[in-house]
Amino acid sequence: RLPASSMAPTYPEGSFVAACTWAYARSKPARGDVIVFWPPVGPSTPYVKRIVGIGGDTVQFADGALVRNGVEQHEPYLMPGATRGDDHRSSVPQGHVFVAGDNRSNSYDSRHFGAISVSAIIGKICGRL
């Protein structure tokens, strides 16, 4: 159950989601995947966020837009009217992913705590219950 609105409107606060823990047994995490993971800092409860960058990517939030590897990204899943992100730039190390909530105005994510190790991923969201 999602206790916060950081993934709205995709998954509103209070949504129940299912995580496929086997999703990455034969594949790697991909941009756009919504994942459950252990945060590197903060509470000992899992977070749910969207992967916006993978190892080797340069991720930048500038003038309200996500720019990945120099190309502005179209993000139709974002919360309407939400701030799309503060100015931030980061290079994603190999073996890590950069995550952000769909409600960027109300999301504690990689813009704050940095890229997360792929080993911290619990699973990929595979549905809403």
Buried (B, 14 or more C-beta within 10 A) or exposed (E): EBEBBBBBEBBEBEBEBEBBEEBBEEEEBEBEBBBBBBBEEEEEEBBBBBBBBBBEBBBBBBEEEBBBEEEEBEBEEBBEEBBBBEEBEBBBBEEBBBBBBBBBBBBBBBBEBBBBEBEBBBBBBEEEE
